[in-house]
Amino acid sequence: MTIAEVCVLVSCLLPFACAVLAKSKGFGRPRHDGGFDNDNPRQWLAGLSGWHARAHAAQQNSFEALPIFIAGVLIAERLGAAQVHVDGLALLFVAARIGFIGTYLANWATVRSLVWLVGLGAAVALYFA
């Protein structure tokens, strides 16, 4: 397994880490006291505020970012791009996604957008590697 392929796996797991953070507000509390509602999870998540709501938004964005990245890694490797280059771009993408999640939670909107752009650039660059 290449480093880029490990990065694909890590990127696929990041949205679930965000989900845990978003839902952590409701852990250990009964549903009638505002605890997580597994019967209506989307409705419960829609009622979040603050950093928990931003964690949920980061989860959604993390899922949205996956297709372009996964396809980029697969195409670059299939076309025989230099593996060190593919690995470097994949690591940059993962670092940008982690930075994106951190800046989303911290509510640093401008920095978040810049970090998002770095991640998008890394994913697109894979198509031209």
C-alpha positions, 0 to 999 in steps of 0.5 A: 500500500502506498502512502497516497493510498493510506492517505485515502483511508485517512481521508475517508475516516476524517468525516467520522471523527468530525461526527464524533465531535459533533455528537459529543454534546449529546453523549451520556445524556438521555434524549429527553434532556438533549442527548443524542437522538439516534431515532432522528439524528439529522433533526438533532444535528440540525439543532446544534450550535457553536463548535458542535454545529461547525463539527457537523458542517466539517463532517459534511464538507469532508465527505464532499471533498472525498471524490475529487481526492480519491479519483485524483490518487487513483488516476495519478497512480494508474497513469504511472505518475512518480509515486513520491509526487503522488504521495506528497500531494496526498499528504498535503491534502490530508494535512490541509483537511486536518487544518480545515477541520481545526480552523472550522472548529475554531471558527476562523473562517478566512483561514479555513477558506485558504486551507480548503483552497490548498486541499483543493489545489492538492487534489486537482494537482493529482490529475496532472501529476 
